[in-house]
């Protein structure tokens, strides 16, 4: 039986292929999530956990320029890509990207009006600690949304993505798969999530399952 190794960050050598995949999901996924976010949140401070190459924060600001976002990720290469993207879009005053661990946030308690995470939760080694940190840095009355997994591959033309990959990117995708470092996505169930949510301190929340995705909305 193949042993899958759990890793929390996108390895640097896979960052460019991951970026190419997420870029193809701007209209089909990120713009739709951004639209849902700004339908209830139009101004204030937001923390985006597992921001990757930064497409979602850019889409949110494009739709609601009164929001200020901090996007964090464990991948240095993806954060560099995100910073470049924000600069090219003239949004550096609206979005700050930094390398950070969601299980050990540097921010003061009660710092953010909203916290968002898409496609990160399934990869966490300590999800309960991340939920505790979300509760800590979220302001009273603030919302925290977790969509997991983002399943970007379902929102893109896979043949178009594969055709965009160069030889180096194809090699590393194959190599990591051979080592067992590309693990299958295991989605948390509602029954697994509810005890973690309540242990973190949240009393008001909803957990919806469907189409291989779990959507969690919590209010502090």
KOLVEXFI-415806 format. One record per residue: x, y, z of N, C-alpha, C in turn; residue in one letter. Coordinates in nm, 2 decimals. Layout:
BEGIN
SITE     n_px     n_py     n_pz    ca_px    ca_py    ca_pz     c_px     c_py     c_pz   loti
SITE        X        Y        Z        X        Y        Z        X        Y        Z      a
...
END
This chain:
BEGIN
SITE     n_px     n_py     n_pz    ca_px    ca_py    ca_pz     c_px     c_py     c_pz   loti
SITE     0.08    -0.12     0.00     0.00     0.00     0.00     0.09     0.12     0.00      x
SITE     0.05     0.22    -0.08     0.13     0.35    -0.09     0.11     0.43     0.04      x
SITE     0.22     0.48     0.10     0.21     0.56     0.22     0.21     0.71     0.17      x
SITE     0.11     0.78     0.21     0.10     0.92     0.17     0.16     1.00     0.29      x
SITE     0.24     1.10     0.25     0.30     1.19     0.35     0.23     1.32     0.35      x
SITE     0.19     1.36     0.47     0.11     1.49     0.48     0.20     1.61     0.48      x
SITE     0.18     1.70     0.39     0.26     1.82     0.38     0.16     1.94     0.38      x
SITE     0.20     2.04     0.45     0.11     2.16     0.46     0.13     2.27     0.36      x
SITE     0.25     2.27     0.30     0.27     2.37     0.20     0.30     2.32     0.06      x
SITE     0.27     2.40    -0.04     0.30     2.36    -0.17     0.46     2.37    -0.19      x
SITE     0.52     2.26    -0.22     0.67     2.27    -0.24     0.71     2.37    -0.34      x
SITE     0.82     2.43    -0.32     0.87     2.54    -0.41     0.87     2.50    -0.56      x
SITE     0.92     2.38    -0.58     0.93     2.33    -0.72     0.80     2.31    -0.79      x
SITE     0.69     2.30    -0.71     0.56     2.28    -0.77     0.48     2.41    -0.77      x
SITE     0.54     2.52    -0.72     0.47     2.65    -0.71     0.42     2.70    -0.85      x
SITE     0.50     2.69    -0.95     0.47     2.75    -1.08     0.35     2.67    -1.14      x
SITE     0.36     2.53    -1.13     0.25     2.45    -1.19     0.12     2.48    -1.11      x
SITE     0.13     2.50    -0.98     0.01     2.53    -0.90    -0.05     2.66    -0.94      x
SITE     0.04     2.76    -0.96     0.00     2.89    -1.00    -0.08     2.89    -1.14      x
SITE    -0.02     2.81    -1.23    -0.09     2.80    -1.36    -0.23     2.74    -1.35      x
SITE    -0.24     2.64    -1.26    -0.38     2.58    -1.24    -0.47     2.68    -1.18      x
SITE    -0.43     2.75    -1.07    -0.52     2.85    -1.01    -0.56     2.96    -1.10      x
SITE    -0.46     3.00    -1.18    -0.49     3.11    -1.27    -0.61     3.08    -1.37      x
SITE    -0.62     2.95    -1.40    -0.73     2.91    -1.49    -0.87     2.91    -1.42      x
SITE    -0.86     2.92    -1.29    -0.99     2.91    -1.21    -1.03     3.05    -1.16      x
SITE    -0.98     3.16    -1.21    -1.02     3.29    -1.17    -1.17     3.31    -1.19      x
SITE    -1.21     3.29    -1.32    -1.35     3.32    -1.35    -1.44     3.21    -1.29      x
SITE    -1.40     3.09    -1.30    -1.49     2.98    -1.26    -1.50     2.96    -1.11      x
SITE    -1.40     3.00    -1.03    -1.40     2.98    -0.89    -1.38     3.11    -0.81      x
SITE    -1.26     3.17    -0.82    -1.23     3.28    -0.74    -1.32     3.40    -0.75      x
SITE    -1.36     3.43    -0.87    -1.46     3.54    -0.88    -1.59     3.51    -0.81      x
SITE    -1.63     3.39    -0.82    -1.76     3.35    -0.75    -1.75     3.35    -0.60      x
SITE    -1.64     3.30    -0.55    -1.62     3.31    -0.40    -1.61     3.46    -0.36      x
SITE    -1.54     3.54    -0.43    -1.53     3.68    -0.40    -1.66     3.75    -0.40      x
SITE    -1.75     3.71    -0.50    -1.88     3.77    -0.50    -1.96     3.73    -0.38      x
SITE    -1.95     3.61    -0.34    -2.02     3.56    -0.22    -1.97     3.63    -0.09      x
SITE    -1.84     3.65    -0.09    -1.78     3.72     0.03    -1.83     3.87     0.04      x
SITE    -1.82     3.94    -0.07    -1.86     4.08    -0.07    -2.01     4.10    -0.06      x
SITE    -2.09     4.00    -0.08    -2.23     4.02    -0.06    -2.27     4.04     0.08      x
SITE    -2.18     4.00     0.17    -2.20     4.02     0.32    -2.09     4.10     0.39      x
SITE    -1.98     4.13     0.32    -1.87     4.20     0.38    -1.81     4.29     0.28      x
SITE    -1.83     4.42     0.29    -1.79     4.52     0.19    -1.68     4.61     0.24      x
SITE    -1.65     4.61     0.37    -1.54     4.70     0.42    -1.49     4.65     0.55      x
SITE    -1.36     4.67     0.58    -1.30     4.62     0.70    -1.18     4.54     0.68      x
SITE    -1.13     4.47     0.78    -1.00     4.40     0.77    -1.03     4.25     0.75      x
SITE    -0.95     4.18     0.66    -0.97     4.04     0.64    -0.84     3.97     0.64      x
SITE    -0.84     3.85     0.69    -0.73     3.76     0.69    -0.76     3.64     0.60      x
SITE    -0.67     3.62     0.50    -0.69     3.51     0.40    -0.58     3.40     0.43      x
SITE    -0.62     3.29     0.49    -0.53     3.18     0.53    -0.51     3.09     0.41      x
SITE    -0.38     3.06     0.38    -0.35     2.97     0.27    -0.38     3.04     0.14      x
SITE    -0.33     3.17     0.13    -0.36     3.25     0.02    -0.31     3.21    -0.11      x
SITE    -0.20     3.13    -0.11    -0.14     3.08    -0.24    -0.08     3.20    -0.32      x
SITE    -0.11     3.19    -0.45    -0.05     3.30    -0.54    -0.14     3.43    -0.54      x
SITE    -0.24     3.44    -0.45    -0.31     3.56    -0.42    -0.42     3.60    -0.51      x
SITE    -0.48     3.50    -0.59    -0.58     3.54    -0.68    -0.71     3.58    -0.61      x
SITE    -0.75     3.51    -0.50    -0.87     3.55    -0.43    -0.87     3.68    -0.37      x
SITE    -0.76     3.72    -0.30    -0.76     3.86    -0.24    -0.77     3.97    -0.35      x
SITE    -0.71     3.95    -0.46    -0.72     4.04    -0.57    -0.86     4.06    -0.62      x
SITE    -0.93     3.94    -0.64    -1.06     3.95    -0.69    -1.16     4.01    -0.58      x
SITE    -1.13     3.99    -0.46    -1.22     4.05    -0.35    -1.20     4.20    -0.36      x
SITE    -1.08     4.25    -0.36    -1.05     4.40    -0.37    -1.11     4.46    -0.49      x
SITE    -1.10     4.39    -0.60    -1.16     4.44    -0.73    -1.31     4.46    -0.71      x
SITE    -1.38     4.38    -0.63    -1.52     4.39    -0.61    -1.56     4.48    -0.49      x
SITE    -1.46     4.50    -0.40    -1.49     4.58    -0.27    -1.36     4.64    -0.23      x
SITE    -1.33     4.76    -0.29    -1.20     4.83    -0.26    -1.19     4.88    -0.12      x
SITE    -1.30     4.88    -0.04    -1.29     4.93     0.10    -1.24     4.82     0.20      x
SITE    -1.22     4.70     0.15    -1.16     4.59     0.23    -1.01     4.60     0.23      x
SITE    -0.95     4.57     0.34    -0.80     4.56     0.35    -0.77     4.41     0.39      x
SITE    -0.68     4.35     0.32    -0.66     4.21     0.33    -0.51     4.18     0.37      x
SITE    -0.49     4.08     0.46    -0.36     4.02     0.48    -0.37     3.88     0.44      x
SITE    -0.29     3.84     0.34    -0.29     3.70     0.30    -0.16     3.63     0.34      x
SITE    -0.18     3.51     0.40    -0.06     3.44     0.45    -0.06     3.30     0.39      x
SITE     0.07     3.25     0.38     0.09     3.12     0.32     0.22     3.07     0.37      x
SITE     0.24     2.94     0.38     0.37     2.88     0.42     0.47     2.88     0.30      x
SITE     0.43     2.89     0.18     0.52     2.88     0.07     0.57     3.02     0.03      x
SITE     0.70     3.03     0.04     0.77     3.16     0.01     0.76     3.19    -0.14      x
SITE     0.76     3.10    -0.22     0.75     3.12    -0.37     0.61     3.17    -0.40      x
SITE     0.51     3.11    -0.34     0.37     3.16    -0.37     0.35     3.30    -0.32      x
SITE     0.41     3.33    -0.20     0.39     3.46    -0.15     0.46     3.57    -0.24      x
SITE     0.58     3.53    -0.29     0.65     3.62    -0.39     0.56     3.65    -0.51      x
SITE     0.50     3.54    -0.56     0.41     3.55    -0.67     0.29     3.64    -0.64      x
SITE     0.23     3.63    -0.52     0.12     3.70    -0.48     0.15     3.85    -0.46      x
SITE     0.27     3.88    -0.41     0.31     4.02    -0.40     0.33     4.09    -0.53      x
SITE     0.39     4.01    -0.63     0.41     4.06    -0.76     0.27     4.09    -0.83      x
SITE     0.18     4.00    -0.80     0.04     4.01    -0.86    -0.03     4.14    -0.81      x
SITE    -0.01     4.16    -0.68    -0.08     4.28    -0.62    -0.01     4.41    -0.67      x
SITE     0.12     4.41    -0.69     0.19     4.53    -0.74     0.15     4.56    -0.88      x
SITE     0.14     4.46    -0.96     0.10     4.48    -1.10    -0.05     4.53    -1.11      x
SITE    -0.13     4.49    -1.02    -0.27     4.53    -1.01    -0.29     4.67    -0.94      x
SITE    -0.18     4.72    -0.89    -0.18     4.85    -0.82    -0.26     4.84    -0.69      x
SITE    -0.25     4.72    -0.62    -0.33     4.69    -0.50    -0.24     4.67    -0.38      x
SITE    -0.12     4.71    -0.39    -0.03     4.69    -0.27    -0.07     4.76    -0.15      x
SITE    -0.14     4.87    -0.16    -0.19     4.95    -0.04    -0.31     4.88     0.02      x
SITE    -0.37     4.79    -0.06    -0.49     4.72    -0.01    -0.46     4.58     0.04      x
SITE    -0.36     4.52    -0.01    -0.33     4.38     0.03    -0.18     4.36     0.07      x
SITE    -0.16     4.29     0.18    -0.03     4.26     0.23    -0.02     4.11     0.23      x
SITE     0.09     4.05     0.17     0.11     3.91     0.17     0.24     3.88     0.25      x
SITE     0.23     3.77     0.33     0.34     3.74     0.41     0.35     3.59     0.44      x
SITE     0.47     3.54     0.46     0.49     3.40     0.49     0.46     3.38     0.64      x
SITE     0.36     3.29     0.67     0.32     3.27     0.81     0.25     3.14     0.82      x
SITE     0.24     3.09     0.94     0.18     2.96     0.98     0.04     2.99     1.04      x
SITE    -0.06     2.94     0.99    -0.20     2.96     1.04    -0.22     2.91     1.18      x
SITE    -0.13     2.82     1.22    -0.14     2.76     1.36    -0.06     2.85     1.46      x
SITE     0.00     2.95     1.42     0.08     3.03     1.51     0.09     3.17     1.45      x
SITE    -0.02     3.24     1.46    -0.03     3.38     1.40     0.03     3.48     1.49      x
SITE     0.09     3.58     1.42     0.16     3.69     1.49     0.07     3.80     1.54      x
SITE    -0.06     3.80     1.49    -0.15     3.91     1.51    -0.21     3.91     1.65      x
SITE    -0.24     4.03     1.70    -0.30     4.05     1.83    -0.44     3.99     1.82      x
SITE    -0.49     3.95     1.94    -0.63     3.91     1.95    -0.73     4.01     1.90      x
SITE    -0.84     3.97     1.84    -0.94     4.06     1.80    -0.89     4.16     1.69      x
SITE    -0.82     4.11     1.59    -0.76     4.19     1.49    -0.83     4.20     1.36      x
SITE    -0.92     4.10     1.33    -0.98     4.10     1.19    -1.13     4.09     1.20      x
SITE    -1.19     4.16     1.10    -1.34     4.16     1.09    -1.39     4.03     1.03      x
SITE    -1.30     3.97     0.94    -1.34     3.85     0.87    -1.22     3.77     0.84      x
SITE    -1.23     3.63     0.85    -1.12     3.54     0.82    -1.17     3.44     0.71      x
SITE    -1.09     3.42     0.61    -1.13     3.33     0.50    -1.02     3.23     0.48      x
SITE    -1.07     3.11     0.44    -0.97     3.00     0.40    -1.04     2.92     0.29      x
SITE    -0.97     2.90     0.18    -1.02     2.81     0.07    -0.91     2.71     0.04      x
SITE    -0.95     2.59     0.05    -0.86     2.48     0.00    -0.74     2.45     0.09      x
SITE    -0.74     2.49     0.21    -0.62     2.47     0.30    -0.65     2.36     0.41      x
SITE    -0.77     2.36     0.46    -0.79     2.29     0.58    -0.75     2.14     0.58      x
SITE    -0.78     2.07     0.46    -0.75     1.93     0.45    -0.61     1.89     0.47      x
SITE    -0.52     1.99     0.45    -0.37     1.96     0.45    -0.31     1.99     0.59      x
SITE    -0.39     2.04     0.69    -0.34     2.08     0.81    -0.30     1.96     0.90      x
SITE    -0.19     1.97     0.97    -0.15     1.87     1.07    -0.22     1.89     1.20      x
SITE    -0.25     2.02     1.23    -0.32     2.05     1.36    -0.44     2.14     1.34      x
SITE    -0.55     2.09     1.28    -0.66     2.18     1.25    -0.72     2.24     1.37      x
SITE    -0.72     2.17     1.49    -0.78     2.23     1.61    -0.70     2.36     1.65      x
SITE    -0.57     2.36     1.64    -0.49     2.47     1.67    -0.52     2.59     1.58      x
SITE    -0.54     2.56     1.45    -0.57     2.67     1.35    -0.71     2.73     1.38      x
SITE    -0.80     2.65     1.42    -0.94     2.70     1.46    -0.93     2.78     1.58      x
SITE    -0.84     2.75     1.68    -0.82     2.83     1.80    -0.76     2.96     1.76      x
SITE    -0.67     2.96     1.67    -0.61     3.09     1.63    -0.71     3.18     1.55      x
SITE    -0.79     3.11     1.47    -0.89     3.19     1.40    -0.99     3.26     1.50      x
SITE    -1.03     3.18     1.60    -1.11     3.24     1.70    -1.04     3.36     1.78      x
SITE    -0.92     3.34     1.81    -0.84     3.44     1.88    -0.83     3.57     1.81      x
SITE    -0.79     3.57     1.68    -0.76     3.69     1.61    -0.89     3.75     1.55      x
SITE    -1.00     3.68     1.55    -1.13     3.73     1.49    -1.19     3.83     1.60      x
SITE    -1.24     3.94     1.55    -1.31     4.03     1.63    -1.45     3.98     1.68      x
SITE    -1.50     4.03     1.79    -1.63     3.99     1.83    -1.73     4.03     1.73      x
SITE    -1.82     3.94     1.69    -1.92     3.97     1.58    -1.86     3.94     1.45      x
SITE    -1.74     3.90     1.43    -1.68     3.88     1.30    -1.71     3.74     1.25      x
SITE    -1.69     3.72     1.12    -1.72     3.59     1.05    -1.59     3.53     1.01      x
SITE    -1.59     3.39     1.01    -1.48     3.31     0.96    -1.54     3.21     0.87      x
SITE    -1.50     3.20     0.74    -1.55     3.11     0.65    -1.43     3.01     0.61      x
SITE    -1.46     2.89     0.60    -1.37     2.78     0.55    -1.44     2.70     0.44      x
SITE    -1.38     2.71     0.32    -1.42     2.63     0.21    -1.31     2.53     0.18      x
SITE    -1.34     2.40     0.19    -1.24     2.30     0.18    -1.29     2.17     0.12      x
SITE    -1.22     2.11     0.03    -1.11     2.17    -0.05    -1.16     2.26    -0.16      x
SITE    -1.08     2.35    -0.21    -1.12     2.43    -0.32    -1.14     2.35    -0.44      x
SITE    -1.07     2.24    -0.46    -1.09     2.15    -0.57    -1.08     2.23    -0.70      x
SITE    -0.97     2.31    -0.71    -0.94     2.39    -0.83    -0.95     2.31    -0.95      x
SITE    -0.90     2.19    -0.95    -0.88     2.11    -1.07    -1.02     2.08    -1.13      x
SITE    -1.13     2.09    -1.05    -1.27     2.07    -1.10    -1.32     2.19    -1.18      x
SITE    -1.25     2.31    -1.16    -1.30     2.43    -1.22    -1.22     2.48    -1.34      x
SITE    -1.12     2.39    -1.38    -1.04     2.43    -1.49    -1.04     2.33    -1.60      x
SITE    -0.99     2.37    -1.72    -0.98     2.27    -1.83    -0.84     2.20    -1.81      x
SITE    -0.85     2.08    -1.76    -0.72     2.01    -1.72    -0.63     1.99    -1.84      x
SITE    -0.68     1.97    -1.96    -0.60     1.96    -2.08    -0.53     2.09    -2.11      x
SITE    -0.59     2.20    -2.09    -0.53     2.33    -2.11    -0.42     2.35    -2.01      x
SITE    -0.45     2.31    -1.88    -0.34     2.32    -1.78    -0.22     2.24    -1.81      x
SITE    -0.24     2.11    -1.84    -0.13     2.02    -1.88    -0.05     2.08    -1.99      x
SITE    -0.12     2.13    -2.09    -0.05     2.19    -2.21     0.04     2.31    -2.17      x
SITE     0.00     2.38    -2.07     0.08     2.50    -2.03     0.20     2.46    -1.95      x
SITE     0.22     2.34    -1.90     0.33     2.30    -1.82     0.46     2.28    -1.90      x
SITE     0.57     2.33    -1.85     0.70     2.30    -1.92     0.75     2.17    -1.87      x
SITE     0.87     2.13    -1.93     0.92     2.00    -1.90     0.96     1.99    -1.75      x
SITE     1.02     2.09    -1.70     1.06     2.09    -1.56     0.94     2.07    -1.46      x
SITE     0.83     2.15    -1.49     0.71     2.14    -1.41     0.65     2.00    -1.42      x
SITE     0.65     1.94    -1.54     0.59     1.80    -1.56     0.68     1.70    -1.48      x
SITE     0.81     1.72    -1.48     0.90     1.63    -1.41     0.87     1.63    -1.26      x
SITE     0.86     1.75    -1.20     0.84     1.75    -1.06     0.71     1.70    -1.02      x
SITE     0.61     1.72    -1.10     0.47     1.67    -1.07     0.48     1.52    -1.06      x
SITE     0.55     1.46    -1.16     0.57     1.31    -1.17     0.65     1.27    -1.05      x
SITE     0.76     1.34    -1.02     0.85     1.29    -0.92     0.79     1.29    -0.78      x
SITE     0.71     1.40    -0.75     0.64     1.41    -0.62     0.54     1.30    -0.61      x
SITE     0.47     1.27    -0.72     0.37     1.17    -0.72     0.43     1.03    -0.69      x
SITE     0.55     1.01    -0.75     0.63     0.88    -0.73     0.67     0.86    -0.59      x
SITE     0.70     0.97    -0.52     0.75     0.96    -0.38     0.63     0.95    -0.28      x
SITE     0.51     0.97    -0.33     0.39     0.97    -0.24     0.37     1.10    -0.17      x
SITE     0.43     1.21    -0.22     0.41     1.34    -0.16     0.29     1.41    -0.21      x
SITE     0.23     1.36    -0.32     0.10     1.42    -0.37    -0.01     1.33    -0.31      x
SITE    -0.06     1.37    -0.20    -0.16     1.28    -0.13    -0.30     1.31    -0.19      x
SITE    -0.38     1.21    -0.18    -0.52     1.23    -0.21    -0.59     1.32    -0.11      x
SITE    -0.69     1.40    -0.16    -0.76     1.49    -0.07    -0.86     1.42     0.01      x
SITE    -0.85     1.43     0.14    -0.95     1.37     0.23    -1.03     1.48     0.29      x
SITE    -1.16     1.48     0.27    -1.24     1.59     0.31    -1.29     1.56     0.45      x
SITE    -1.28     1.66     0.54    -1.34     1.64     0.68    -1.49     1.64     0.67      x
SITE    -1.55     1.55     0.75    -1.70     1.55     0.76    -1.75     1.64     0.86      x
SITE    -1.88     1.66     0.86    -1.94     1.75     0.95    -1.92     1.70     1.10      x
SITE    -1.94     1.57     1.11    -1.92     1.51     1.24    -1.78     1.53     1.30      x
SITE    -1.68     1.53     1.21    -1.55     1.55     1.25    -1.52     1.70     1.29      x
SITE    -1.58     1.79     1.21    -1.56     1.93     1.23    -1.63     2.00     1.35      x
SITE    -1.75     1.96     1.38    -1.83     2.02     1.48    -1.76     2.02     1.62      x
SITE    -1.70     1.91     1.66    -1.63     1.91     1.79    -1.51     2.01     1.79      x
SITE    -1.44     2.02     1.68    -1.32     2.11     1.67    -1.37     2.25     1.67      x
SITE    -1.48     2.28     1.60    -1.53     2.42     1.60    -1.57     2.46     1.74      x
SITE    -1.65     2.38     1.81    -1.70     2.41     1.94    -1.58     2.42     2.04      x
SITE    -1.48     2.33     2.03    -1.37     2.34     2.12    -1.29     2.47     2.10      x
SITE    -1.29     2.52     1.98    -1.22     2.65     1.96    -1.29     2.77     2.02      x
SITE    -1.42     2.75     2.05    -1.49     2.86     2.12    -1.61     2.91     2.04      x
SITE    -1.63     2.87     1.92    -1.74     2.91     1.84    -1.87     2.85     1.88      x
SITE    -1.98     2.93     1.90    -2.11     2.88     1.94    -2.21     2.90     1.83      x
SITE    -2.18     2.99     1.74    -2.27     3.01     1.62    -2.20     2.97     1.50      x
SITE    -2.25     2.87     1.43    -2.18     2.82     1.31    -2.28     2.74     1.22      x
SITE    -2.24     2.72     1.10    -2.31     2.62     1.01    -2.20     2.54     0.93      x
SITE    -2.23     2.42     0.91    -2.14     2.33     0.84    -2.22     2.25     0.73      x
SITE    -2.19     2.28     0.61    -2.26     2.22     0.49    -2.17     2.13     0.41      x
SITE    -2.22     2.01     0.38    -2.14     1.92     0.30    -2.21     1.90     0.16      x
SITE    -2.13     1.87     0.06    -2.18     1.84    -0.07    -2.08     1.85    -0.18      x
SITE    -2.09     1.76    -0.28    -2.00     1.76    -0.39    -1.85     1.76    -0.35      x
SITE    -1.83     1.68    -0.25    -1.69     1.66    -0.21    -1.63     1.78    -0.14      x
SITE    -1.71     1.88    -0.10    -1.66     2.00    -0.03    -1.73     2.02     0.10      x
SITE    -1.66     2.08     0.19    -1.73     2.12     0.32    -1.72     2.27     0.33      x
SITE    -1.83     2.34     0.36    -1.83     2.48     0.38    -1.87     2.52     0.52      x
SITE    -1.79     2.59     0.59    -1.81     2.62     0.73    -1.81     2.77     0.75      x
SITE    -1.92     2.82     0.81    -1.93     2.96     0.84    -1.95     2.98     0.99      x
SITE    -1.86     3.05     1.05    -1.86     3.07     1.19    -1.87     3.21     1.23      x
SITE    -1.94     3.24     1.34    -1.94     3.38     1.39    -1.90     3.38     1.54      x
SITE    -1.81     3.48     1.57    -1.76     3.49     1.70    -1.86     3.58     1.79      x
END
